[in-house]
Amino acid sequence: MTLSLDGAREHVVGPNRAVVQCVSAMWTYRYRNGYTVTLRGPFAAHFVVTPNATQILKIDRISFDSNLYEKHVAVDVISGNRLDANKTPQARNAPTPSPTINGAGVPSAPPPPPPQPPLQASQRDDERWEEPRITYERASIPAEPVNAFGIPQATMRCLEVRLPILSFFSSGSNLSMTFQVGRKRRADGRSYVLLARQ
């Protein structure tokens, strides 16, 4: 996973508080099956300085809103028979030889070229600069690791479960009869949220 912040800006927003913002951040994931997914959008990280003797800088919260994503697949993971794999670049670009008569090696008369409409200048330029293509017979690529939103399906399920719970807690319901929410500390000092049914 890689996070790129182009043009990030730092702001002090209060005593012992700062924020780093970037309008065009890129969050890139590389998957084992050959895919690379890049999410693009605004990023913000809010920092807090702990007021003890060592003054440790901690991330309070991070927000990243992806407004578009790109998927790329590595050429190595494409399976299938590459039709021009054994040819050299010179052989790939050479014209195809014409057929012979009775196997004697005498070429037949070339067929007359079909009439073509005159090409416009922009079409000629496009053909001249066209990139060569690689052709596969019956190619297949691995399944995409992300859904239409650019995130893995398992992560999407977690978000689908989380949102109704958050809306339930924020609705102002009397939760004292149903749930008890609290923070517990582990032996290593980290805290975690405890949600217990009463």
C-alpha positions in Angstrom: 0.0 0.0 0.0 1.3 3.5 -0.9 0.0 6.9 0.0 1.2 9.8 -2.2 0.4 13.4 -1.3 1.2 15.8 -4.1 1.0 19.4 -2.9 0.2 18.7 0.7 -0.2 21.6 3.1 0.2 21.8 6.8 -1.9 24.0 9.1 -1.9 24.6 12.8 -5.5 24.6 13.9 -5.2 25.1 17.6 -2.9 24.5 20.6 -1.3 21.1 20.2 -3.3 20.4 17.0 -2.4 20.4 13.3 -3.8 19.2 10.1 -2.2 18.0 6.8 -4.4 18.3 3.8 -4.0 17.4 0.2 -6.5 18.0 -2.6 -5.1 15.4 -5.0 -3.9 12.4 -2.9 -3.3 8.9 -4.4 -3.8 5.8 -2.3 -2.4 2.8 -4.2 -3.0 -0.9 -3.4 -1.0 -3.7 -5.0 -2.7 -7.1 -4.9 -1.1 -10.5 -5.2 -3.1 -11.4 -8.3 -1.4 -8.7 -10.4 -3.8 -5.8 -10.0 -2.8 -2.3 -8.9 -5.7 -0.1 -7.8 -5.2 3.6 -7.3 -7.8 5.7 -5.5 -7.7 9.5 -6.1 -9.2 12.2 -4.0 -8.8 14.7 -1.1 -7.0 13.6 2.0 -6.8 15.1 5.5 -4.9 13.9 8.6 -5.5 15.5 12.0 -2.6 15.4 14.4 -2.5 15.9 18.2 0.6 16.6 20.3 0.4 14.8 23.7 1.3 17.3 26.4 3.7 15.0 28.4 7.4 15.4 28.7 8.3 13.7 25.4 5.6 15.4 23.3 4.6 12.6 21.0 2.8 13.5 17.8 -0.2 11.2 17.2 -2.7 10.9 14.4 -6.2 11.7 15.7 -8.1 10.9 12.6 -7.6 10.4 8.8 -10.1 11.1 6.1 -9.8 10.2 2.5 -12.6 10.7 0.0 -12.0 8.8 -3.2 -13.7 10.5 -6.2 -12.2 8.2 -8.9 -10.1 5.1 -9.2 -8.0 3.3 -11.7 -7.3 -0.4 -12.1 -4.3 -1.8 -13.8 -3.3 -5.4 -14.4 0.3 -6.6 -14.9 1.0 -8.1 -18.3 2.6 -11.1 -16.6 -0.7 -12.4 -15.2 -2.5 -12.5 -18.6 -2.8 -16.1 -19.6 -3.4 -17.3 -23.1 -1.4 -18.0 -26.3 0.4 -14.8 -27.4 0.2 -15.0 -31.2 3.3 -13.0 -32.0 5.5 -14.2 -29.1 8.2 -15.9 -31.1 8.6 -13.2 -33.7 11.3 -10.6 -33.7 10.1 -7.0 -34.0 11.4 -6.9 -37.6 9.4 -10.1 -38.4 6.3 -8.7 -36.7 6.3 -5.5 -38.8 7.2 -7.2 -42.1 4.4 -7.6 -44.7 2.8 -11.0 -45.1 4.2 -12.9 -48.2 1.7 -13.5 -51.0 0.5 -17.1 -51.8 2.3 -19.3 -54.3 1.0 -21.2 -57.3 1.1 -25.0 -57.0 3.8 -24.7 -54.3 6.3 -23.6 -57.0 7.1 -20.3 -55.2 5.8 -18.2 -58.1 3.7 -15.4 -56.7 0.2 -14.8 -58.1 -0.8 -11.5 -59.6 -1.6 -9.1 -56.8 -5.3 -8.3 -56.5 -6.2 -4.8 -57.3 -6.4 -2.6 -54.2 -10.0 -1.7 -53.3 -10.8 2.0 -53.7 -10.5 3.9 -50.4 -11.7 7.3 -49.6 -9.0 9.8 -49.2 -7.7 10.1 -45.7 -7.8 13.3 -43.8 -4.5 14.7 -42.4 -5.5 13.9 -38.8 -6.3 10.2 -39.7 -2.9 9.8 -41.4 -1.2 11.2 -38.3 -3.1 8.8 -36.1 -2.2 5.8 -38.1 1.5 6.8 -38.3 1.7 7.2 -34.5 -0.4 4.2 -33.6 1.2 1.9 -31.1 1.8 -1.8 -32.0 -0.6 -4.2 -30.4 0.0 -7.5 -28.6 -2.6 -10.2 -29.6 -3.5 -13.2 -27.4 -5.7 -16.1 -28.3 -8.3 -16.9 -25.7 -6.7 -14.5 -23.1 -7.9 -14.5 -19.5 -7.0 -12.2 -16.6 -7.6 -12.7 -12.8 -10.8 -11.6 -11.3 -10.9 -7.9 -10.2 -10.2 -7.5 -6.5 -12.4 -4.4 -6.1 -16.0 -3.6 -6.7 -17.6 -0.6 -8.6 -16.5 1.8 -5.8 -12.8 0.8 -6.0 -12.7 -1.1 -2.7 -12.6 -4.9 -1.9 -16.0 -6.6 -1.3 -15.1 -7.6 2.2 -14.4 -4.0 3.1 -17.7 -3.0 1.5 -19.5 -5.5 3.7 -17.9 -4.0 6.8 -19.0 -0.5 5.8 -22.6 -1.7 5.1 -22.8 -3.1 8.6 -21.1 -0.1 10.2 -23.4 2.6 8.8 -26.7 1.3 10.2 -25.0 0.9 13.6 -23.7 4.5 13.5 -27.1 5.8 12.5 -28.7 3.9 15.3 -26.3 5.4 17.9 -26.7 8.9 16.5 -30.5 8.8 16.4 -30.6 9.7 20.1 -32.3 6.4 21.1 -32.2 5.4 24.8 -29.5 2.8 24.6 -29.0 2.2 28.3 -31.4 -0.7 28.2 -29.9 -2.4 25.2 -26.2 -1.7 24.8 -23.3 -0.7 27.0 -20.5 1.0 25.1 -17.2 1.6 26.7 -13.4 1.6 26.2 -11.1 -1.0 27.6 -7.4 -0.9 27.8 -5.1 -3.8 26.9 -1.9 -4.8 28.7 0.1 -3.0 25.9 -1.7 0.3 26.7 -3.9 0.4 23.5 -7.6 0.9 23.9 -10.4 -0.7 22.0 -14.2 -0.1 21.9 -16.3 -2.6 23.7 -20.0 -3.1 22.7 -21.8 -5.4 25.0 -25.5 -6.3 25.3 -27.0 -5.9 28.7 
